[in-house]
Each structure stands twice: as structure tokens, then as C-alpha cells.
Amino acid sequence: MINIKEVAKLANSSITTVSRVINNSGYVKLETRKRIEETIKTLGYKPLERSSGVKATKTFGLIVPNIENPFYGKMANHLSNVANSFNYNLLLINIKCIDENKDEVLFDLLNNRVDGVIYASSYRSLEIAHLAQDKGIPVVVLDREITTDKITSVSVNNNYGAFIATEHLIKLGHKNIAYIGASENMEISTKRKTGYIRALEANNISVDERQICYGNYTMQSGFECAEMLLKDNQEITAVLAVNDLMAIGVINYLHKSGRKVPEDVSVLGFDNIELAGSITPSLTTVEYPIVRMSEVVIELLLWQINDTGNSVEALTLFPKLVVRESTGPVKR
């Protein structure tokens, strides 16, 4: 089945522009429009059936990268509670489950299926946001700092979060602090690594790239990174992971290898998922202000629905450190 991505590729255009031609929304140069229309005809592309007319659905769409990560389940729960208090429902779209036709599904979602979009995935976030704006659909991009586009966003200062986490370990006497990040091209992971490095440098501790590893936000990748970093390195006395699942993977490796937490190695995570407080030892972590974030996001969507202007808000919230049992003073 031909999809919109193939049309854009053959027409040497962007998916956004193809969508504008299909929906007759937004400006497209006449030459480009003709080329896209000819490509659609040549390929025999048929867009998904669209509803006619604009009508309120009393539904917000929440788009997340992977609902298997407990953080996004926690986020969805809080956003749903706030939305429900305003008599809105929440439609959850899990990007991971629609790999083959994700562009089609997302673009169809924007065609009068929802009254607003909360975008919490890095996949085409700005492009989807612009498409929503073209269709007059309120949109809030979540957890991305957008400074170059006129898009409403709510982010958390991840640089600060990693800084206070690393500084907590330093105050406990740790100097050899390993870092387990995620994809280097993801903004959140980059911001957290920057905060980690900033804390080290502020305390005159050298950054050692041999003490840095990259996982993929899963428990297994945390385990594997811990094995790579700690197996033959007794100097490392603390590990900062950029999410709780990877931090728990680190604890699992340490248990398996006969090392104690935090007596031998302190471990610190990010997100404060429910599991963080119930494992043994309980996990010290950086907590997002997820309740306040949910309130702000829904307020911003409702504000856009009721506002006839084109005002844009870019809000940044700050996380806090939750100290539990997995961090302690360095062994002398």
C-alpha cells in the first residue's frame, strides 16, 4: 500500500507539503503543488478516509514513543486525570506500535479526530506540530526546549536535574562517577549529559570518557552498560543513569556480581517511576514535576482552544532530587 512518505520522496518534497496539498491547507507553490498532484496520480495514492467538517471531539491526543516505559504510563495517567476534570478524554498513541504506517496514523489523527495534541515523542515532533498548527489544532510539545519555532512547549530543565544528581554524589565523596546515557542525538539525553559534565567540572573533577556508556532506556541496557563499565573497574564508586529502568539494571548487575549498593557502588536514576521506591535498595532518583506539568499542558491546550490569537508559550519546569537508599558515602 502506497503511503504519504513514498509520495513525498518521489515528488522530492516534504511530508508536510504533501499533506497541505491533500488537505488544501497552507501555502504551497503552484509548481510544487502540480508536481505532488501528478505524483499522487501516478502512484495511485489514496489518503485515509477523512471526516468532513470541523467538530469538537472533547478528546486530546497524547503521542508517546514507547508506553512500555513506565514513565510514559505515569505521564498518561496524570494527563488523563486533569483532562477528565475538564470533561475531555485522552487518546493514547504509542509510536513504537505503529512503525510501518506511523506517518499515516499521525496525519489522520490530526484530521478532526482530536481537539488538541500533546506530543511527547522526538519522532517528527516539529513537523507534526506545524501540521497541527496548519489545521488549527492546538498543540503542546512536551519535554523539548523549542527556541527557534513558534510552538507552545512545556519542558523540564534536564541539565539542572543531572547537575543536582551528580552534585549529590560528589557531596557524598564520590569522584569516579560513571554516566549511563541514551541516544546521543536525543535532546533529553544530551541535556542530562551536559548537566553531569557541568557538575564534575564545577567541582574540579576530570571527565573520563571511559566512564561513560550509552543504553536505550531499558533495564537490560542498563545491566549491559554496568557490566562494561564496572566489571574490571574498581575505581568507579557511583553511577548516574538517565532513567530509572537503566539504573535498576545497574543494581541488578551489582547484585549479580556480588557488590553491594550503596556500600560498594551508589546508583542514581531519573524519572521516579513507581518501581523506584519499591525495589531493594530503594532508588535515589530525579523526579519530574509531573503533576504540575500535566496541569500546565492541559491548561495550555484549553487556552489555545479558547484563544483567537496566535500567542505561543514556552514554559520550563524544574525537577527535584528524591534521596533514598541506593546512594551513600563513598567507602574510605
C-alpha positions in Angstrom: 0.0 0.0 0.0 1.4 3.4 -1.1 1.8 5.8 1.8 2.4 9.5 2.1 6.1 9.1 2.8 6.6 7.5 -0.7 4.6 10.3 -2.3 6.9 12.9 -0.7 10.0 11.0 -1.7 9.1 10.7 -5.4 7.8 14.3 -5.5 11.1 15.5 -4.0 9.1 17.3 -1.3 8.4 17.1 2.5 5.5 15.1 4.0 4.2 18.4 5.5 3.9 19.9 2.0 2.2 16.8 0.6 -0.3 16.9 3.5 -1.0 20.5 2.7 -1.8 19.7 -0.9 -4.0 16.7 0.0 -5.9 18.8 2.6 -5.8 22.0 0.7 -4.4 23.8 3.8 -1.5 26.2 4.0 0.5 27.8 1.2 2.2 25.6 -1.4 3.9 27.0 -4.6 1.9 26.3 -7.7 4.8 24.3 -9.3 5.3 22.2 -6.2 1.5 21.6 -6.0 1.3 20.4 -9.6 4.3 18.1 -9.1 2.8 16.5 -6.0 -0.6 16.1 -7.6 1.0 14.3 -10.6 2.9 12.1 -8.2 -0.3 11.2 -6.3 -2.0 10.3 -9.6 1.0 8.3 -10.9 1.3 6.2 -7.7 -2.5 5.9 -7.3 -2.2 7.1 -3.7 -5.4 7.3 -1.8 -5.3 9.1 1.6 -7.1 7.6 4.6 -10.8 8.4 4.7 -11.2 11.8 6.4 -14.2 13.1 8.4 -15.9 16.1 6.9 -16.5 19.3 8.8 -14.8 20.5 11.9 -16.4 19.4 15.1 -15.4 19.2 18.8 -14.5 15.7 19.9 -13.8 16.5 23.5 -10.6 14.4 23.1 -6.9 15.2 23.4 -4.4 13.0 21.6 -1.2 12.0 23.6 1.6 10.8 21.4 4.4 8.9 23.2 7.5 7.0 22.0 7.0 3.8 24.0 4.3 3.0 26.5 6.3 0.1 27.9 8.4 2.7 29.7 6.6 3.2 33.0 7.4 6.9 32.9 5.0 7.4 29.9 2.3 5.4 31.6 2.7 7.6 34.7 2.5 10.7 32.5 -0.6 9.4 30.6 -2.4 8.7 33.9 -1.8 12.3 35.3 -2.7 14.0 32.0 -5.8 11.9 31.7 -6.9 12.8 35.3 -6.5 16.5 34.5 -8.2 16.2 31.1 -11.1 14.3 32.6 -11.6 17.1 35.2 -12.4 19.4 32.2 -14.6 16.7 30.6 -12.1 15.8 28.0 -10.9 12.2 27.2 -7.3 11.3 26.4 -6.5 9.2 23.2 -3.1 7.5 23.6 -0.9 6.9 20.5 2.1 4.6 21.1 4.6 5.4 18.3 6.5 2.1 18.8 3.5 0.1 17.8 2.8 1.8 14.5 6.3 1.7 13.0 5.2 0.9 9.4 2.5 3.5 9.0 3.2 6.0 11.7 3.1 9.0 9.4 -0.3 7.9 8.1 -1.7 7.3 11.6 -0.4 10.6 12.9 -1.6 12.7 10.0 -5.0 11.0 10.2 -5.1 11.8 13.9 -4.8 15.5 13.1 -7.8 15.5 10.7 -10.6 16.4 13.0 -10.1 13.3 15.3 -8.9 15.4 18.3 -9.3 18.8 19.7 -5.7 19.1 20.7 -2.4 17.2 20.6 0.2 16.6 23.3 3.4 15.5 21.6 5.9 13.7 23.9 7.9 11.9 21.2 11.0 13.1 19.4 9.8 11.5 16.2 9.0 14.3 13.7 7.9 16.5 16.7 8.3 19.8 15.0 6.8 18.6 11.7 3.7 17.2 13.4 3.4 20.4 15.5 3.5 22.5 12.3 0.9 20.3 10.7 -1.4 20.6 13.7 -1.0 24.4 13.5 -1.8 24.4 9.8 -5.1 22.7 10.6 -5.9 25.0 13.5 -5.4 22.2 16.1 -3.9 23.3 19.4 -0.6 21.5 20.1 1.8 21.3 23.0 5.2 19.7 22.5 6.3 18.1 25.8 9.8 17.8 27.2 11.6 19.6 24.4 13.1 23.1 24.6 11.9 24.8 21.4 13.6 28.2 20.8 13.6 28.5 17.1 9.9 27.8 16.2 6.6 29.4 17.3 5.3 26.3 19.0 3.9 26.0 22.5 6.0 23.8 24.7 6.4 22.6 28.2 9.9 21.3 29.2 11.8 20.2 32.2 15.3 21.5 32.9 17.2 18.3 32.4 20.5 20.0 32.6 19.7 21.1 36.1 18.3 17.7 37.1 21.5 15.9 36.1 23.6 18.6 37.8 21.9 18.2 41.2 22.1 14.4 40.9 25.8 14.5 40.1 26.4 17.1 42.8 24.6 14.9 45.4 27.0 12.1 44.6 30.0 14.4 44.8 28.9 15.7 48.2 28.9 12.1 49.4 32.6 11.9 48.5 32.4 10.3 45.0 34.8 11.4 42.4 34.7 8.4 39.9 31.1 8.7 38.8 30.1 6.7 35.8 27.3 8.0 33.5 24.9 5.8 31.5 23.1 7.9 28.9 20.8 7.1 26.0 21.0 8.0 22.3 23.5 10.8 21.8 21.2 12.6 19.3 18.2 12.8 21.7 17.8 16.2 23.3 16.9 14.9 26.7 19.9 12.6 26.9 22.2 15.4 25.7 20.9 17.9 28.3 21.4 15.4 31.1 24.9 14.6 30.0 25.7 18.3 29.9 24.5 18.7 33.4 26.6 15.7 34.6 29.7 17.2 33.0 28.9 20.7 34.3 28.7 19.3 37.9 32.0 17.4 37.5 33.8 20.5 36.1 32.3 22.8 38.8 34.0 20.5 41.4 37.3 20.2 39.6 36.7 16.6 38.6 38.0 15.5 35.2 35.6 13.9 32.7 36.7 10.4 31.8 35.0 9.1 28.6 35.9 5.6 29.7 33.3 6.0 32.4 30.5 6.9 30.0 28.2 4.4 28.3 25.0 4.6 26.2 22.0 2.4 26.6 18.5 2.6 25.2 16.3 3.4 28.3 15.7 -0.3 29.0 16.7 -2.3 32.1 18.7 -4.7 30.0 20.8 -2.0 28.5 21.5 -0.6 32.0 22.7 -4.1 33.0 24.9 -4.4 30.0 26.4 -0.9 30.4 27.1 -1.6 34.1 28.9 -4.8 33.1 31.0 -3.0 30.6 31.9 -0.1 32.9 32.2 -1.9 36.3 33.5 -5.4 35.5 37.2 -4.6 35.6 37.0 -1.1 37.1 37.1 -0.9 40.9 37.7 2.9 40.8 34.0 3.7 39.9 32.1 4.2 43.1 28.9 5.7 41.7 26.7 5.5 38.6 24.2 8.0 37.3 21.8 6.6 34.8 19.4 8.9 32.7 16.3 6.9 33.6 15.2 4.6 36.4 14.9 1.5 34.3 18.6 1.6 33.4 19.5 2.4 37.0 17.6 -0.7 38.1 19.5 -2.6 35.5 22.8 -1.4 37.1 21.6 -2.5 40.6 20.7 -5.9 39.1 24.2 -6.3 37.7 25.8 -5.2 41.0 23.7 -7.8 42.9 24.7 -10.5 40.5 28.4 -9.6 40.7 28.4 -9.6 44.5 28.8 -5.9 45.0 26.6 -4.0 47.5 24.5 -0.9 46.9 25.3 1.6 48.1 28.2 0.3 50.2 30.4 -0.5 47.2 28.6 1.5 44.4 26.0 4.2 44.7 23.3 4.3 42.0 21.1 7.2 41.0 18.3 7.3 38.3 15.9 9.7 36.7 12.1 9.8 36.5 10.9 8.4 39.9 8.7 5.7 38.4 6.7 3.7 40.9 9.2 0.8 40.9 11.9 3.1 42.1 10.5 3.3 45.6 9.7 -0.4 46.0 13.0 -2.2 44.9 15.7 -3.1 47.3 17.5 -0.9 48.0 15.0 1.8 47.1 16.4 4.1 44.3 17.5 7.6 44.7 16.3 9.5 41.6 15.4 12.8 40.0 11.7 13.4 39.9 9.8 15.3 37.2 7.1 17.7 38.5 4.7 15.5 36.5 1.6 16.7 38.4 2.2 20.3 37.7 3.4 19.5 34.2 0.1 17.8 33.5 -1.9 20.7 34.8 0.1 23.2 32.7 -0.2 21.1 29.5 -4.0 20.8 29.7 -4.4 24.5 30.6 -2.3 25.5 27.6 -4.4 23.3 25.3 -7.7 24.8 26.7 -6.2 28.3 26.4 -5.4 27.7 22.7 -8.9 26.3 22.1 -10.5 29.5 23.5 -7.9 32.0 22.3 -8.4 33.5 18.8 -4.8 34.9 18.7 -1.5 33.2 17.9 0.3 33.5 21.2 2.9 31.0 22.0 4.2 29.9 25.4 7.5 28.1 26.2 7.5 27.1 29.8 10.3 25.3 31.7 9.8 23.5 35.0 12.4 22.2 37.4 12.9 18.7 38.8 13.8 17.7 42.3 16.1 15.1 43.8 14.4 12.2 45.8 17.0 10.7 48.1 16.5 7.0 49.0 18.7 4.1 49.9 20.7 3.5 46.8 23.2 6.3 47.4 25.6 6.7 50.3 29.0 8.0 51.3 32.0 6.6 49.4 33.8 3.8 51.1 37.1 5.0 52.5 
